[in-house]
Amino acid sequence: MNSPKNLSIETLRGIAILLVVIGHVIGSAPDGGMKIDFPHPLRYFYVWIDYIQMPLFTAIAGWVYALKPFSVKIGFAEFVRKKALRLLVPMAVVGTLYFLVQYVMPGTNNKGELSQMWRIYVYPYTIYWYLPSLFLIFMIQWVIDKHKKMKTMAQWTVWCLVAIVLSLINDEGIMHSVPNLFSFKGALGQLPYFFAGVAAYRFAVDLYRLSVKWLLWIMALLGIVLIQVVWFYPGEYASMSRIIYPITLIPTLFLLLALKWNNRFFTWIGGYAYSIYLFHGFGTSGGRILLKMVGIKAVTPIFVFATCIASFCPIIVDVSVRRLKWCRILLLGRNR
């Protein structure tokens, strides 16, 4: 019998996936997405979204893992099989569909060459980079838990410090020249936030004492300051601020995961978060292209329309394909 879902976490999941969608509608850089450059307000909004979207998504995954740490109940081979089905099969199938749609549809950004399609299964590919990264993170956590090396707050602190150091050197020096096979650099970048999610569940009593909460709030407010530095002082200061991000993000994630607030709309969206993640890329591009085809080029209607298409069409896909076994397995990574 499945335990009831935590509505606060599901609300956060819904918010996180909407931030992911909005971020991809805007585009991670001025030459992507809606091609919005500085100093447009949406570009400033993206600076905020970029700070929290994937760390929050990853921390929630860590919290849910800690809630049901089935790695201690099954062997490694079975754990790998389950996670490969859930993450890697949809990555390959939906990623292939996305590549082909981008290739044949006029007006899309970053078209690939058919002769290079094999690369999407080996290296990070557009929005699907996250799936192999999360797969690797789960493997790391399984090994740690298998050997019972994260059972105390002290052990967690050591692992988290190691993860932060790895995330900081992730794309520096010699690492910059290492091929990003299977998006392992993405895994290193997100690992501290997965650990944060695990700690928020396992060590809640220690983390949320009043004396500790004050420190969490101070660090979270420092993170807001860093966001302003990134926006108003681009260049060297922005780069330095981004280096400090993990140190301020982890306390922020602790505070968010402790919220006892839920919203029916965000909870509903959160229930389809994975499907939205898999298929929202079709909507972010398709919504923008459709409006431009009918002559609408204004930023606001394109932003609203593309966000709605990218958020709600994947829900329709989910409801439609989950009734068909092989479609459910291949497109959603679910065998039931």
C-alpha positions as CSV (number, residue, x, y, z in Angstrom):
1,M,0.0,0.0,0.0
2,N,1.4,3.4,-1.0
3,S,1.8,6.0,1.7
4,P,0.0,9.3,1.1
5,K,2.0,12.0,-0.7
6,N,3.4,14.9,1.3
7,L,1.4,17.8,-0.1
8,S,4.0,20.4,0.8
9,I,6.7,18.5,-1.2
10,E,4.3,18.0,-4.1
11,T,3.6,21.7,-4.0
12,L,7.3,22.5,-4.2
13,R,7.6,20.0,-7.0
14,G,4.9,21.8,-9.0
15,I,6.6,25.1,-8.5
16,A,10.0,23.7,-9.4
17,I,8.8,22.2,-12.7
18,L,7.0,25.4,-13.7
19,L,10.2,27.3,-13.0
20,V,12.0,24.8,-15.3
21,V,9.4,25.4,-18.0
22,I,9.5,29.2,-17.7
23,G,13.3,29.2,-17.7
24,H,13.4,27.2,-21.0
25,V,10.7,29.4,-22.6
26,I,12.9,32.4,-21.8
27,G,16.1,30.7,-22.8
28,S,19.3,30.1,-20.8
29,A,21.1,32.7,-22.9
30,P,20.2,35.7,-25.0
31,D,20.6,33.7,-28.2
32,G,18.3,30.8,-27.1
33,G,14.6,30.4,-26.3
34,M,12.8,33.7,-27.0
35,K,16.1,35.4,-27.7
36,I,15.6,38.0,-25.0
37,D,18.7,40.0,-24.2
38,F,19.7,42.2,-21.3
39,P,18.2,44.4,-19.8
40,H,14.7,42.9,-20.4
41,P,12.8,42.0,-17.2
42,L,12.4,38.4,-18.3
43,R,16.2,38.1,-18.5
44,Y,16.4,39.3,-15.0
45,F,13.7,36.9,-14.0
46,Y,15.7,34.1,-15.5
47,V,18.7,34.9,-13.3
48,W,16.4,34.1,-10.3
49,I,15.0,31.0,-11.9
50,D,18.5,29.7,-12.9
51,Y,19.6,30.0,-9.3
52,I,16.9,27.7,-7.8
53,Q,15.2,25.6,-10.5
54,M,17.3,22.5,-10.9
55,P,18.7,22.5,-7.3
56,L,15.2,22.5,-6.0
57,F,14.1,19.8,-8.4
58,T,17.2,17.7,-7.4
59,A,16.7,18.3,-3.6
60,I,13.1,17.1,-3.9
61,A,14.4,13.9,-5.6
62,G,16.8,13.4,-2.6
63,W,14.0,14.0,-0.1
64,V,11.8,11.4,-1.8
65,Y,14.6,9.0,-2.0
66,A,15.2,9.3,1.7
67,L,11.5,8.8,2.3
68,K,11.7,5.5,0.5
69,P,15.3,4.3,0.5
70,F,14.6,1.1,-1.4
71,S,18.3,0.8,-2.2
72,V,18.7,-1.1,1.2
73,K,16.0,-3.6,0.3
74,I,17.1,-4.6,-3.2
75,G,20.4,-5.5,-4.9
76,F,22.4,-3.1,-7.0
77,A,21.4,-4.8,-10.3
78,E,17.7,-4.4,-9.5
79,F,18.3,-0.8,-8.4
80,V,20.1,0.0,-11.7
81,R,17.3,-1.7,-13.7
82,K,14.6,0.3,-12.0
83,K,16.4,3.6,-12.4
84,A,17.4,2.9,-16.0
85,L,13.8,2.2,-16.8
86,R,12.6,5.3,-15.2
87,L,15.3,7.7,-16.4
88,L,17.4,6.4,-19.3
89,V,14.7,4.7,-21.4
90,P,12.6,7.9,-21.7
91,M,15.8,9.9,-22.2
92,A,16.7,7.8,-25.2
93,V,13.2,7.6,-26.7
94,V,11.9,11.1,-26.0
95,G,15.3,12.6,-26.7
96,T,15.3,10.9,-30.2
97,L,11.8,12.2,-30.9
98,Y,12.9,15.7,-29.9
99,F,16.0,15.6,-32.0
100,L,14.0,14.5,-35.1
101,V,11.3,17.1,-34.5
102,Q,13.9,19.8,-34.2
103,Y,15.6,18.6,-37.4
104,V,12.5,18.7,-39.6
105,M,10.6,21.7,-38.1
106,P,11.6,25.1,-39.4
107,G,12.3,27.9,-36.9
108,T,13.8,25.7,-34.1
109,N,17.0,26.6,-32.4
110,N,20.2,24.4,-32.4
111,K,19.3,21.9,-35.1
112,G,21.6,18.8,-35.1
113,E,22.9,16.7,-37.9
114,L,21.5,13.2,-38.4
115,S,25.0,11.8,-38.7
116,Q,25.7,13.1,-35.1
117,M,22.5,11.8,-33.5
118,W,24.4,9.1,-31.7
119,R,25.9,11.8,-29.5
120,I,22.6,12.4,-27.7
121,Y,22.9,9.0,-26.1
122,V,26.5,9.5,-24.9
123,Y,26.8,13.3,-24.1
124,P,24.5,15.8,-22.6
125,Y,21.7,16.7,-25.0
126,T,19.6,19.9,-24.5
127,I,17.1,19.6,-21.6
128,Y,17.7,15.8,-21.3
129,W,21.2,16.2,-19.8
130,Y,19.6,16.0,-16.4
131,L,18.3,12.4,-16.7
132,P,21.7,10.6,-16.9
133,S,23.0,13.0,-14.3
134,L,20.3,12.0,-11.9
135,F,20.8,8.4,-12.7
136,L,24.5,8.7,-11.7
137,I,23.5,10.5,-8.5
138,F,21.2,7.7,-7.5
139,M,24.0,5.2,-8.1
140,I,26.3,7.2,-5.8
141,Q,23.7,7.5,-3.1
142,W,23.0,3.7,-3.3
143,V,26.7,2.9,-2.7
144,I,26.8,5.3,0.2
145,D,23.7,3.8,1.8
146,K,24.8,0.3,1.1
147,H,27.8,0.8,3.2
148,K,25.9,2.8,5.8
149,K,28.1,5.9,5.4
150,M,25.3,8.5,5.7
151,K,23.5,7.5,8.9
152,T,24.5,10.5,11.0
153,M,24.6,14.3,10.5
154,A,28.4,14.2,10.9
155,Q,28.8,11.6,8.1
156,W,26.4,13.7,5.9
157,T,28.4,16.8,6.5
158,V,31.6,15.1,5.2
159,W,29.9,13.8,2.1
160,C,28.3,17.2,1.5
161,L,31.6,19.0,1.8
162,V,33.1,16.6,-0.7
163,A,30.2,17.1,-3.1
164,I,30.5,20.9,-2.8
165,V,34.3,20.7,-3.6
166,L,33.6,18.5,-6.6
167,S,30.9,20.9,-7.9
168,L,33.3,23.8,-7.6
169,I,36.1,22.2,-9.6
170,N,33.6,20.6,-11.9
171,D,34.4,22.7,-15.0
172,E,37.7,24.2,-13.9
173,G,41.3,23.4,-14.9
174,I,41.8,19.8,-16.1
175,M,38.1,19.0,-15.7
176,H,37.3,21.5,-18.5
177,S,39.1,19.3,-21.1
178,V,37.5,16.0,-19.9
179,P,34.7,14.8,-22.2
180,N,31.3,15.1,-20.4
181,L,30.4,11.5,-20.9
182,F,26.9,10.5,-19.7
183,S,26.6,14.0,-18.3
184,F,28.7,13.2,-15.3
185,K,29.6,16.9,-14.9
186,G,25.9,17.6,-14.4
187,A,25.8,14.9,-11.7
188,L,28.7,16.5,-9.9
189,G,27.1,19.9,-10.2
190,Q,23.8,18.7,-8.7
191,L,25.1,16.2,-6.2
192,P,25.2,18.7,-3.2
193,Y,21.6,19.5,-3.7
194,F,20.5,15.8,-3.7
195,F,22.4,15.3,-0.5
196,A,20.6,18.4,0.9
197,G,17.3,16.7,0.1
198,V,18.4,13.5,1.8
199,A,19.4,15.5,4.9
200,A,16.2,17.5,5.0
201,Y,14.4,14.3,5.6
202,R,16.8,12.1,7.6
203,F,18.2,14.8,9.9
204,A,15.2,17.2,10.2
205,V,15.4,17.3,14.0
206,D,19.0,18.6,13.9
207,L,18.5,20.9,11.0
208,Y,15.4,22.8,12.1
209,R,16.3,23.7,15.6
210,L,15.8,27.4,16.3
211,S,19.5,28.2,16.7
212,V,20.3,26.5,13.3
213,K,17.3,28.1,11.5
214,W,18.8,31.6,12.1
215,L,22.0,30.6,10.3
216,L,19.9,29.0,7.5
217,W,18.0,32.3,7.0
218,I,21.2,34.4,7.0
219,M,22.8,32.2,4.3
220,A,19.5,32.2,2.3
221,L,19.5,36.0,2.3
222,L,23.1,36.1,1.3
223,G,22.1,34.0,-1.7
224,I,19.6,36.7,-2.7
225,V,22.4,39.2,-2.5
226,L,24.5,37.1,-4.8
227,I,21.7,37.0,-7.4
228,Q,21.8,40.8,-7.5
229,V,25.6,40.8,-7.9
230,V,25.3,38.4,-10.9
231,W,22.7,40.7,-12.5
232,F,24.1,44.2,-11.8
233,Y,27.8,43.4,-11.8
234,P,28.4,41.0,-14.8
235,G,31.8,39.7,-15.5
236,E,34.3,38.7,-12.8
237,Y,32.1,39.6,-9.9
238,A,29.3,37.4,-11.3
239,S,31.6,34.5,-11.8
240,M,32.8,34.8,-8.2
241,S,29.2,35.0,-7.0
242,R,28.2,31.8,-8.9
243,I,31.1,30.0,-7.2
244,I,29.5,30.7,-3.8
245,Y,26.1,29.5,-5.0
246,P,26.2,26.0,-3.4
247,I,27.0,27.4,0.0
248,T,23.9,29.6,0.0
249,L,21.6,27.3,-2.0
250,I,21.8,24.3,0.5
251,P,20.4,26.4,3.4
252,T,17.8,27.8,1.1
253,L,16.7,24.3,0.1
254,F,16.6,23.2,3.7
255,L,14.1,26.1,4.4
256,L,12.0,25.4,1.4
257,L,11.8,21.7,2.1
258,A,10.6,22.5,5.7
259,L,7.7,24.6,4.5
260,K,4.3,23.4,5.7
261,W,2.3,25.0,2.9
262,N,0.4,23.4,0.0
263,N,-1.6,24.6,-2.9
264,R,-4.0,22.4,-4.9
265,F,-2.9,23.8,-8.3
266,F,0.8,23.3,-7.7
267,T,0.2,19.9,-6.1
268,W,-1.7,18.9,-9.2
269,I,1.1,20.1,-11.5
270,G,3.6,18.4,-9.3
271,G,1.9,15.1,-9.9
272,Y,2.8,15.4,-13.6
273,A,6.3,17.0,-13.0
274,Y,8.3,14.2,-14.7
275,S,6.1,14.1,-17.8
276,I,6.2,17.8,-18.0
277,Y,10.0,17.7,-17.8
278,L,10.2,15.1,-20.6
279,F,7.9,16.8,-23.0
280,H,7.9,20.5,-22.3
281,G,10.7,21.1,-24.8
282,F,8.3,20.4,-27.6
283,G,6.0,23.1,-26.2
284,T,8.6,25.8,-25.5
285,S,9.7,25.7,-29.1
286,G,6.3,24.8,-30.7
287,G,4.4,27.5,-28.9
288,R,6.9,30.2,-29.9
289,I,6.9,29.0,-33.5
290,L,3.1,28.8,-33.8
291,L,2.6,32.4,-32.8
292,K,5.3,33.7,-35.0
293,M,3.7,31.8,-37.9
294,V,0.5,33.8,-37.4
295,G,2.4,37.1,-37.1
296,I,2.5,37.5,-33.4
297,K,5.9,38.6,-32.3
298,A,5.2,40.5,-29.0
299,V,7.1,39.1,-26.0
300,T,4.2,38.8,-23.6
301,P,1.7,36.7,-25.6
302,I,4.6,34.4,-26.8
303,F,5.8,34.0,-23.2
304,V,2.3,33.2,-21.8
305,F,1.3,30.9,-24.7
306,A,4.5,28.9,-24.9
307,T,4.5,28.5,-21.1
308,C,0.9,27.2,-21.1
309,I,1.5,24.8,-24.1
310,A,4.8,23.5,-22.5
311,S,3.1,23.0,-19.1
312,F,-0.3,21.4,-20.0
313,C,0.3,19.5,-23.3
314,P,2.6,17.0,-21.5
315,I,-0.2,16.3,-19.0
316,I,-2.4,15.4,-22.0
317,V,0.4,13.1,-23.3
318,D,0.8,11.5,-19.9
319,V,-2.9,10.8,-19.5
320,S,-3.1,9.4,-23.1
321,V,-0.1,7.1,-23.1
322,R,-0.2,5.7,-19.6
323,R,-3.1,3.4,-20.7
324,L,-0.8,1.7,-23.3
325,K,1.8,-0.5,-21.7
326,W,4.7,-0.1,-24.2
327,C,4.0,3.6,-24.7
328,R,4.0,4.0,-20.9
329,I,7.3,2.2,-20.6
330,L,9.1,3.9,-23.5
331,L,7.8,7.4,-23.0
332,L,7.3,7.7,-19.3
333,G,9.6,5.0,-17.9
334,R,6.7,3.4,-16.0
335,N,5.8,-0.3,-16.1
336,R,2.5,0.2,-14.3
